[in-house]
Amino acid sequence: MIAVSKNPTSALVYWLPGGNAKPCQVAASTLTEQQARRFARAIDKDPPMGNGPIDCPASDGSAAEVYFRFADGTIELADVDLNGCEQVEAPDRDPVGIATFHPAASILLGFAPKTWLADNPELAERQPRSGATAL
């Protein structure tokens, strides 16, 4: 199971566009300490995906690579699939979450740069309406 160590001080996010994005460009943003901790706790609460076959909706490949930073200088990576089989993965750990709209993915989308969301309209439509603030 994936979990994020306690108390990240920030997170660097690379926003990877889906196949339908116009233009097809990667964006980068930094989550504040509060945003990074909120997203880390959402990951920690997600159940493991489980074993066996999974039927997922089609995915356009939209994703985010999140690099959590800690006061001692360590970094932890979490890969987030933002549609299709929405899940959070990390090296050498079992993925968590699967849903039509995954809670951790929803929180992360709330922090997406507005310019990136404008180029990925299908994800902009799924951005949370309250409780999260875009950068």
Phi, psi and chi 1 to 4 in degrees:
 res  aa     phi    psi   chi1   chi2   chi3   chi4
   1 MET       -  141.6  180.0  159.5  168.4      -
   2 ILE   -86.0  140.6  179.5  175.4      -      -
   3 ALA  -147.2  153.9      -      -      -      -
   4 VAL  -106.6  136.4  177.1      -      -      -
   5 SER   -56.7  155.7  -62.7      -      -      -
   6 LYS   -67.7  147.1  -66.7 -158.4 -179.5  -62.8
   7 ASN    61.1   56.5  -56.6  -38.2      -      -
   8 PRO   -63.9  147.7   21.7  -29.0      -      -
   9 THR   -91.5  -19.3   56.2      -      -      -
  10 SER  -174.1 -179.7   65.4      -      -      -
  11 ALA  -151.5  136.2      -      -      -      -
  12 LEU   -96.0  129.1  175.0   61.7      -      -
  13 VAL  -120.5  127.2 -177.2      -      -      -
  14 TYR  -102.0  117.6  -70.3  103.0      -      -
  15 TRP   -92.9  112.5  -59.0   91.5      -      -
  16 LEU   -96.2  126.0  -51.4  176.1      -      -
  17 PRO   -74.5  157.8   28.6  -33.8      -      -
  18 GLY   -80.9  171.7      -      -      -      -
  19 GLY   -63.4  -19.1      -      -      -      -
  20 ASN   -99.0    2.9  -60.7  -40.6      -      -
  21 ALA   -66.0  138.4      -      -      -      -
  22 LYS  -129.9  112.1  -55.1  -71.8 -176.2 -134.8
  23 PRO   -76.5  165.3   30.4  -34.0      -      -
  24 CYS   -88.2   87.3 -173.3      -      -      -
  25 GLN  -130.5  142.8  -66.2 -179.8  -32.7      -
  26 VAL   -81.4  140.4  173.8      -      -      -
  27 ALA  -117.8  158.6      -      -      -      -
  28 ALA  -131.7  144.7      -      -      -      -
  29 SER  -151.3  165.4   65.2      -      -      -
  30 THR  -118.0  129.8  -59.4      -      -      -
  31 LEU   -84.7  141.0  -58.1 -175.0      -      -
  32 THR   -68.8  171.4   65.2      -      -      -
  33 GLU   -57.4  -45.6 -177.0  173.1   -7.6      -
  34 GLN   -62.8  -44.6 -179.6 -178.4    7.2      -
  35 GLN   -64.8  -44.3  -68.3  168.6  -30.0      -
  36 ALA   -61.8  -42.1      -      -      -      -
  37 ARG   -67.7  -38.2  -72.3 -177.8 -179.2 -173.9
  38 ARG   -63.3  -44.8 -178.7  173.1  177.7 -147.1
  39 PHE   -67.6  -41.3 -179.5   52.3      -      -
  40 ALA   -59.9  -43.0      -      -      -      -
  41 ARG   -65.5  -35.3  -62.6  -62.8   66.7   85.9
  42 ALA   -64.0  -40.4      -      -      -      -
  43 ILE   -62.6  -45.4  -68.5  171.2      -      -
  44 ASP   -60.2  -30.1  -68.5  -12.6      -      -
  45 LYS   -82.9  -17.4  -69.7  178.8 -176.5  177.3
  46 ASP   -70.6  139.7  -75.5  -21.8      -      -
  47 PRO   -75.7  156.2   28.3  -33.5      -      -
  48 PRO   -65.1  156.8   17.2  -23.5      -      -
  49 MET   -67.5  -30.7  -74.9 -171.2   66.2      -
  50 GLY    90.0  174.6      -      -      -      -
  51 ASN  -102.6  163.9  -61.6  -38.3      -      -
  52 GLY    99.2  175.9      -      -      -      -
  53 PRO   -66.4  147.3    2.0   -0.1      -      -
  54 ILE  -129.8  133.3  -61.5  171.0      -      -
  55 ASP  -100.1  111.4 -174.9   22.0      -      -
  56 CYS  -110.8  148.8  -63.7      -      -      -
  57 PRO   -66.8  164.1   -3.4    9.6      -      -
  58 ALA   -61.1  145.9      -      -      -      -
  59 SER  -121.3  142.6  173.0      -      -      -
  60 ASP   -95.4    1.8   69.6   -3.0      -      -
  61 GLY    92.6    3.6      -      -      -      -
  62 SER   -60.8  133.9  -58.7      -      -      -
  63 ALA  -156.8  171.3      -      -      -      -
  64 ALA  -139.8  137.3      -      -      -      -
  65 GLU  -103.7  120.9  -68.8 -177.8   -3.6      -
  66 VAL  -113.8  122.4 -177.8      -      -      -
  67 TYR  -108.9  100.2  -65.0   84.8      -      -
  68 PHE   -73.9  135.6  -70.2   95.9      -      -
  69 ARG  -110.2  146.7  -61.5  175.4 -173.7  156.8
  70 PHE  -127.9  158.1  -62.3   87.6      -      -
  71 ALA   -57.6  -30.9      -      -      -      -
  72 ASP   -82.6    3.7   66.7   -1.5      -      -
  73 GLY    94.4   -6.2      -      -      -      -
  74 THR   -75.1  159.2   60.5      -      -      -
  75 ILE  -133.3  138.9  -64.7  173.8      -      -
  76 GLU  -123.0  137.3  -67.9 -178.3   15.0      -
  77 LEU  -101.2  138.7  168.9   64.3      -      -
  78 ALA  -133.5  126.7      -      -      -      -
  79 ASP   -97.3  129.9  -69.9  -41.3      -      -
  80 VAL  -120.3  119.2 -176.6      -      -      -
  81 ASP   -84.7  123.7  -65.2  -29.4      -      -
  82 LEU   -93.5   -7.1  -65.3  172.0      -      -
  83 ASN  -153.7 -178.9   62.9   22.6      -      -
  84 GLY    69.1 -129.2      -      -      -      -
  85 CYS   -79.6   88.7  -99.8      -      -      -
  86 GLU   -68.1  119.7  -65.7  173.2    3.1      -
  87 GLN  -150.2  163.5   61.7 -176.3   -6.3      -
  88 VAL  -118.7  127.7  179.5      -      -      -
  89 GLU  -124.7  158.8  -58.8  173.7  -84.6      -
  90 ALA  -149.1  151.6      -      -      -      -
  91 PRO   -55.7  134.4  -24.5   33.5      -      -
  92 ASP    62.6   21.4  -59.4  -39.0      -      -
  93 ARG  -134.6  151.4  -69.8  175.4  -86.9  175.0
  94 ASP   -71.6  140.7  -66.6  -28.9      -      -
  95 PRO   -67.4  155.9   18.7  -24.6      -      -
  96 VAL  -121.2  154.9  -64.9      -      -      -
  97 GLY    76.9  141.1      -      -      -      -
  98 ILE  -163.4  127.0  179.6  168.2      -      -
  99 ALA  -166.6  165.7      -      -      -      -
 100 THR   -63.6  -36.8  -57.2      -      -      -
 101 PHE  -140.2   99.5 -163.5   48.5      -      -
 102 HIS   -69.8  133.8 -170.6  -94.5      -      -
 103 PRO   -57.4  -46.8  -23.9   32.5      -      -
 104 ALA   -66.2  -40.0      -      -      -      -
 105 ALA   -62.6  -38.2      -      -      -      -
 106 SER   -61.8  -45.2  173.0      -      -      -
 107 ILE   -62.8  -45.2  -72.3  170.9      -      -
 108 LEU   -62.7  -41.8 -173.9   61.7      -      -
 109 LEU   -59.2  -29.4  -88.3  176.8      -      -
 110 GLY   -64.1  -18.5      -      -      -      -
 111 PHE  -104.2    4.6  -56.3  136.3      -      -
 112 ALA   -67.5  143.2      -      -      -      -
 113 PRO   -61.1  138.3  -18.6   29.4      -      -
 114 LYS   -60.5  -35.5  -68.7  178.3 -177.3  180.0
 115 THR   -67.1  -37.4   54.3      -      -      -
 116 TRP   -68.6  -42.0 -175.2   82.6      -      -
 117 LEU   -62.5  -36.6  -76.7  170.4      -      -
 118 ALA   -62.6  -31.5      -      -      -      -
 119 ASP   -85.6   -7.9  -65.7  -23.7      -      -
 120 ASN  -129.1   68.3  -66.7  -85.4      -      -
 121 PRO   -59.4  -30.6   17.4  -26.3      -      -
 122 GLU   -66.9  -29.1   62.3  -76.0  -18.1      -
 123 LEU   -83.0  -33.8  -66.4  175.6      -      -
 124 ALA   -59.8  -36.8      -      -      -      -
 125 GLU   -65.6  -25.1  -67.4  173.3    7.9      -
 126 ARG   -98.2    1.6  -64.8  173.7   41.4 -152.7
 127 GLN   -64.9  139.8 -173.0 -178.7   30.9      -
 128 PRO   -58.8  143.9   -6.8   11.0      -      -
 129 ARG   -83.1  -23.6  -59.1  -70.8 -179.3 -128.0
 130 SER  -148.1  163.3   63.4      -      -      -
 131 GLY    86.9   -7.9      -      -      -      -
 132 ALA  -141.0  149.4      -      -      -      -
 133 THR  -122.5  127.1  -53.0      -      -      -
 134 ALA   -69.8  150.9      -      -      -      -
 135 LEU   -78.9      -  -60.8  172.3      -      -
